[in-house]
Amino acid sequence: MDKQKPEIKSSAVENVKRNALVSASAGCLTMIVAGAALLVGLLIDARLGTAPKWTLILVIASAPFTLGGVYLIVRRVLRRAREEQAPSVDDEEL
C-alpha cells in the first residue's frame, strides 16, 4: 500500500501539470489569434478609413477558429493521457 501512495501522488501531480499546460496553451492560442485579428483589423480600418468595422468583424470571426484550436489541443492531450494510462492498466493485470 505504501508503494501505491507515491504513484497516486505522482499521477495527481502529472495531471495537475498536464491541466496547467493545456490551460496555458489554450490561453496563448486565444491571445495570439485575437491579437492577430485585432492587429489586422486595425490596419485594414486605418487604410480604408472605416472606424471599428473590420476590427470588430475580424475579432468576432476569430472566435470559432480559437474554439476549434482549443478543442484540438484538448483532444490531443486527452488522447495522450489515455495512451499513458492504458499500459499501466495492462501491467497491473499481469
N, C-alpha and C positions, 0 to 999 in steps of 0.2 A: 504494500500500500504506500509506503514511503516513496518508492520509486515513481509511482504514478502522479503524486502531487507536483513534483517539479515539471513533469511532462505537461500536466494540465496548466501550470503557471506559464510555462514557455509557450504553450499553444495559445493561451489567452493573450500573452504579450505579443505574439506574432499576429494575432487577429487585430489587436489594437493598432499595431504598426501598419498593417495592411489597410485598415479602415482610414487611418490618418493619411496614408499616401493616396488612397482613392479620393478622399476629400480634397487634398491639395491639388491633385491632377485635375479634378473637375473644376475647382476654383480657378486654376491657372488657365485652363481651356476657356472658361467663361470670360475671364478678363481679356485674354488675347483676342478672341472672336469679337467681343463687344467693343474693345478698343480699336480694332481694325475697322469695324463698321462705323464707329464714331469718326475716326480719322478720315476715312474715305468719304463719308457723308459730308463732313465739314469742308473738305477740299472741293467736292462737287458743288456744294452750296455756294462756296466762295467764287467759283468760276462762273456759275450760272446766275448768281445773284438771287437765288431762292433761299430765303432765310433758313428755317429749320426743316424744310420739306424733305430733302434727300437724307439728311441726318436721321430724322425720325423713321423714315421708311427703312433705311438700312439697319438701324439698331433693332427695330421690331422684327425685320426679316431675318436677322441673325439668330433670334431665339430658337427656331426649330433646328438650326444647324448645331447650336450649342447643346440642346437637349439630346439630339442624336449622337453627338460626340460623347456626352456623359454616359448615355446608355451603352455605347460600345465599350467605353472604359470599364464600367461596372460589370458588364457581361464577361469581358476578358478576365477580370480579376476573379470573379466567381468561378469561372471555368478552371482557372489555375488552382484556386483553393480546393475545389472538388478533386482535381487530379492529385494534389498533395495529400489529401486525406484518404483517398482510395487505397494507396499502397499500405498505409498504416493499418487499415481495417483488415486487409488480407494477411498481414504479418501477424496480427493478433489471433486470427483464426487458426494459424498453423501451430 
